[in-house]
Amino acid sequence: MSDEENLMIQRLEKRIIENGVSNEFLVQNIILSGSYLNLKTIQKYAKDNKMTYRGVKNHRKIVNLFGINFVIDND
């Protein structure tokens, strides 16, 4: 991440800790981020793109969030 991106994360974290935000705000933030990342489970991505699970797992950007593997495809 860039220095500017790190600063934005630090500001958001400070805001959350000091002032608190609603759970709804946090959920909407996750939804927004997921939509920009085109975040899908490996199984859903494979089905949507007519690929095998193994093909996706071996040839796509995979991240583990909350104990679940997701594909990031926002290029």
Secondary structure, DSSP 4 states (H G I P E B T S, - for coil): --HHHHHHHHHHHHHHHHH---HHHHHHHHHHHHHHHT-EEHHHHHHHTT--HHHHHHHSEEEEETTEEEEE---
